[in-house]
Amino acid sequence: MIKKRFYLYCGFFCCSIFILFFYLLDMLNKKSKIKTCEANVYYTISSLNDSYTFDGRVLFDMSNNTGYVSLSGKIVDGDETYYLSQDISFDYMVVGEGRYKLLPGDNSNSKQGGAPDNLVMPIYDVMGLSGKSPVFIFTKHRDYIVWGTLNGPVMTCVFTLDK
């Protein structure tokens, strides 16, 4: 009777270790597919009536056809200074070898800072995050990327694996 229980517990223990091993292996495999890219950006946005600058940081992650952009920085409009921090979700699809097309998603709930929308929306337009023009990501050896619109490149950065 004791031998039977001992073998039963040993079998259960071995199966648990086996399942845990493959679970951890699967998690590490998924984690290695998460790409993180970070870049500093500086834009001067001019119109007939106004000119202002955005000095900030862009961080984005992408994996399994979805991702997010974390946009943060300082907007200087004359004597006024505003801060912006916002996460924007997106979906993407492969359009060729090393080329992806972004489809911006929801960005309304996560905006922080006092920047007015009339100053923020042109920044989204320049970066291609407003949905008005398509955004393309071109990769080289799956680590160096160029993020751009049809008008030109917006930023370049090097992908790093998430920690």
N, C-alpha and C positions, 0 to 999 in steps of 0.2 A: 504494500500500500504506500509506504513512504517512498520507495523507488519510483512508483508510478507518478506520484506528485512531483518528485524531483525532476523526472524527465519532462513532465508537462510544463513545469516552471522554466526549465532550461529551453524548451522549444519556444515558449512564449517570449522569453528574453531574447533569444536569437532572432526571432521574427521581428521583434520591436527594434532591435539594433539594425537589422537589414532595412526596414522601412525608414528609419531615421536617417540612415546613410543615403538612401536615394532621395529623400526629401531635401536634405542639405545639398546634395549634388545638383538637384533641380533648381534650388534657390540661388546657388552660386552661378549657375548657367544663365538664369534670367537676369541676375544683377550685372553680369558682364555685358549684357546687351543694352544697358541704360547708358546713354551718352549725355554728357554735360558739356555745355559750351558757354564760355564767359567772355565778354568783350566790353571795353570802354567805348562809348560813343560820344560824339560832340557834333551837334547840328546847329546851324544858324538858319532859322526859318524866317523868310522875308515875304511880305506882301506889300501892296500899295500903301497901306495905312500903318503897318506895324512891322517890327523886326524884333525877334527875341531868340534866345539860345537855350538849348537843352544840353546839359552836361551830365551824363549818367552812365549807368552800368546795365548791361543786358545779360541775363543768365537764362539759358533754356535747356531743357531736358527733352529727349525724345526716345520713345521705345514703343514697339508694338503698334505703330500707326497713330499714336496720340502723343501729346506732349504739352508743355506749358512754357510760356515766356514770362520771366519775372523782370519787369522794367522798373528801375528806380533811378532817381537823379534830381537835379536842380534845374528849374526853369527860371531864367532871368529875363524879365520884360521891363526894360527901363530901370526904374528905381525899385520895382517890386521883385521879390524872390519867392518862388513857390517850390514846394517839394512834392514829388510824385513817387508813389510806390504802388504797383499794380501787377497782378498775375493775370495772364491771358491764356486760356486753354486753346489748343488747336488740334486738328487732325491732319495727317499728311498721307500722301500716296506716292508711290514710286512711279516716275514718268520715264525713267531710263536708267542706265548704269550710272550710279552715283548722283542721280538727280531726283529731287523730291519736290512736290508741290504742296504748300501749306494751305489749309483751309481754316481761317481764324474762327474761334468759337466765342464763348461767353467771356466778357470782360467787365461787366457792369457791377458785380457785387464786391469786388475785391479792391477797388480803388481807395487809396489812402493819401492824405495830404490835401492841401488847400488849392491845388491847381485848378483853375476854371477849365471847363470843357472846350472853350474856344481856343485855348492854348494847347490842350492835350491832343485833340483830334488831328491837327496837322502832323504831330509827331507820329501818330499811328499811321497816317497816310505815307509819310516818308519811309517808315519801316515796313509798310505793306500789311500792317495788322488791322486796318480798317475794313478789309474785305473788298475794297474798290479795285485793287489791282492784284494779280496773282503774285505770290511770293515763291521763289525757287531757292532750293538749297543745293549747291553743287559740292560734292565731296571728292577728295583725292586721297586714295588709300584709306578711306573711311576714318580719317582723323583730322585733316585740314579741311575746313569748309568755307564757302563764300555764301552768304545770305544775301539775296538780291531780288529786286523787282524787275519788270521789263525795262525800266528806265536806267538801271545801273545797280552796282553793288551797294549794299547798305552797311555790311560789316563783314569782317573776316575773323576767324578764331580757330583754335585748335580744340578738338574734342578731347575730353579726358574721361576716364571711367569713373562712375560714381563711387564714392568711398563707402 
